[in-house]
Amino acid sequence: MDPEKKKEWEEKMLQEIDFLDNDIKKASEIFSALGHPIRLKIAYFLSQRDHCVCELIFKLNERQNLVSHHLAILKNCGVIEAYNVSKWRFYRLNPEFGDILNNILKM
């Protein structure tokens, strides 16, 4: 191979790798978070409407500490957001994930 063409080729390959590393890492975190059935259910419920923790506990039929643990994982990777209304803590699906989640669940 021509040394000049080889150098161009290598530069192109390195640019593609650099571009992917951050995106792949973020996507891996999101897929890992959504890979647990309870977290996927939480994301589905939140795609329908915002919920407080007590509603999610009821719908999932799970203990509060377990639901809170899964909510923290989803929140840390950016899949969901939290906000307070008076004494209540509500969660909502990050709008960026609404279409993605709906497409995954249709498969």
C-alpha positions as CSV (number, residue, x, y, z in Angstrom):
1,M,0.0,0.0,0.0
2,D,1.2,3.5,-0.8
3,P,2.6,5.1,2.4
4,E,0.6,8.3,1.9
5,K,-2.7,6.3,1.4
6,K,-1.9,4.2,4.4
7,K,-1.4,7.3,6.6
8,E,-4.8,8.7,5.4
9,W,-6.4,5.4,6.1
10,E,-4.9,5.2,9.6
11,E,-6.0,8.7,10.5
12,K,-9.5,8.0,9.3
13,M,-9.6,4.8,11.5
14,L,-8.4,6.7,14.5
15,Q,-11.0,9.4,14.1
16,E,-13.8,6.8,14.0
17,I,-12.4,5.1,17.1
18,D,-12.3,8.4,19.0
19,F,-15.8,9.3,18.0
20,L,-17.2,6.0,19.2
21,D,-15.5,5.6,22.6
22,N,-17.6,8.1,24.5
23,D,-20.8,7.2,22.7
24,I,-20.3,3.5,23.3
25,K,-19.5,4.0,27.0
26,K,-22.7,6.0,27.5
27,A,-24.8,3.6,25.5
28,S,-23.4,0.7,27.5
29,E,-24.3,2.4,30.8
30,I,-27.9,2.9,29.6
31,F,-28.3,-0.6,28.3
32,S,-26.9,-2.0,31.5
33,A,-29.4,0.1,33.5
34,L,-32.3,-0.9,31.4
35,G,-31.1,-4.6,31.4
36,H,-32.8,-5.3,34.7
37,P,-36.5,-6.2,34.6
38,I,-37.4,-4.0,37.5
39,R,-35.6,-1.0,36.0
40,L,-37.2,-1.6,32.6
41,K,-40.6,-1.7,34.2
42,I,-39.9,1.5,36.0
43,A,-38.9,3.1,32.7
44,Y,-42.0,1.9,31.0
45,F,-44.3,3.2,33.8
46,L,-42.5,6.6,33.6
47,S,-42.9,6.7,29.9
48,Q,-46.7,6.7,30.5
49,R,-46.6,9.5,33.1
50,D,-44.7,10.8,36.1
51,H,-44.9,8.7,39.3
52,C,-44.1,9.1,42.9
53,V,-42.2,6.4,44.7
54,C,-45.2,5.1,46.5
55,E,-47.0,4.5,43.2
56,L,-44.0,2.6,41.8
57,I,-43.8,0.5,44.9
58,F,-47.4,-0.4,44.5
59,K,-47.2,-1.2,40.8
60,L,-44.0,-3.2,41.1
61,N,-45.1,-4.9,44.3
62,E,-41.5,-4.5,45.7
63,R,-40.0,-3.1,48.8
64,Q,-39.3,0.6,49.0
65,N,-35.6,0.2,49.5
66,L,-35.3,-2.0,46.4
67,V,-37.4,0.4,44.2
68,S,-35.3,3.4,45.5
69,H,-32.1,1.5,44.6
70,H,-33.2,0.9,41.1
71,L,-34.4,4.5,40.7
72,A,-31.0,5.7,41.8
73,I,-29.3,3.6,39.1
74,L,-31.6,5.0,36.4
75,K,-31.2,8.5,37.6
76,N,-27.4,8.3,37.7
77,C,-27.2,7.3,34.1
78,G,-29.6,10.0,33.0
79,V,-32.6,7.8,32.0
80,I,-34.9,9.4,34.5
81,E,-35.2,12.7,36.3
82,A,-36.6,13.5,39.8
83,Y,-38.4,16.5,41.1
84,N,-40.3,17.4,44.3
85,V,-43.9,18.6,44.8
86,S,-44.4,19.5,48.4
87,K,-43.4,16.4,50.4
88,W,-43.6,14.1,47.4
89,R,-40.7,13.0,45.2
90,F,-41.8,12.3,41.6
91,Y,-39.8,10.7,38.8
92,R,-40.2,11.1,35.1
93,L,-38.5,9.6,32.1
94,N,-35.9,11.8,30.5
95,P,-37.6,13.0,27.2
96,E,-34.6,11.8,25.2
97,F,-35.5,8.2,26.1
98,G,-39.2,8.2,25.4
99,D,-39.0,7.2,21.7
100,I,-36.1,4.9,22.3
101,L,-37.9,3.0,25.0
102,N,-41.1,2.8,23.0
103,N,-39.2,1.3,20.0
104,I,-37.5,-1.3,22.3
105,L,-40.7,-2.4,23.8
106,K,-42.4,-2.8,20.4
107,M,-39.8,-5.4,19.4
